[in-house]
Amino acid sequence: MLKIHCPICRNVFQETDVVLLDFINTLTHVYCYKGEYDSITDKGTYKELTEKYSFLQEVLH
């Protein structure tokens, strides 16, 4: 299994971390994100988003 990390702080995401998904499918911690919020497509815990989006599930398995 690959460990996906935040591109800003470089910490590996934990299941309970609240993350943002942007228009180019990049996950970032809410507290690390400094960009425009109109480019955000979804928000939730890391676990919720990996269960919701099949392209994230493919990376994890």
ABEGO torsion letter per residue (X at the ends): XBBBBBAAAGBBBBAABBBBBBAAGBBBBAAABABBAAABABBEBAAAAAAABAAAAAAAX
